[in-house]
Amino acid sequence: MDDLNDDSFDDVLASMEMPTAPKQAKLQTPSSESSSSSSIIAGAVKLPPSNPHSVLVHSKQRGNPILKCILNVPLEFRDDIVPDYVVGRTSCILFLSLKYHNLNPDYICQRLKSLGKMYELRVLLVQVDTPEPHNALKSLTRIALLADLTMMLAWNAEEAGKIIETYKQFEKRPPDLIMERVDSNPHQKLVAALTNIKPVNKTDAVTLLQIFGNLENLINASEERLSQVMGLGPRKAKKLYKTLHEPFLSK
């Protein structure tokens, strides 16, 4: 792991069945002996009935200290899941301690081979518990890119538990929940527009509107006048004046 050019994982990764984008609907036909076993349809894993509000936890994770830090969602231990945690119908988490990874570098590749193409959102949750994590994290980043994983880092058990908990709590939340809220107030819209002009910041924008009153007066102000505004200075004034007097339509 100390060698940045170490390609020890390449042979293992090359033999893995990696997911491809865009994902196509794929039905895994169960055998006659396991007609009730899990099936995979377009990245979703069909499991036996469970509490929809619970995080499904593989039984091998029972001794993991991060479980004590998951307080706001119930846990349900299962033996019939491949990942360490299932946090949604199409979402799963693989947990990896960096210290364990340094001792067993092939472990994560074997886990990914077992996971195959299951789940659409596949999170690799890495607990950084070594003093020099950089080389190992670079190697894991490469693996995450090749295996279609979202890598999340936690520096202690509390952070790791919170990440698992958050994924479950936001399972059915709409995507616009985390989108930036646009203020409908015209003054705030104008402040936001002015701060898009680098290097004008929010304080500069508020000061300019207080002094000039409206956008028309601001546009009609000379570059020299703008440079006299407290906190603006010649450099910002020049950039602001140039931007405000650029043509909106290209010829």
Summary of the structure (lengths in Angstrom):
residues: 251
radius of gyration: 26.3
end to end distance: 55.9
largest distance: 83.6
contacts: 645
relative contact order: 0.11
helix: 42%
strand: 14%
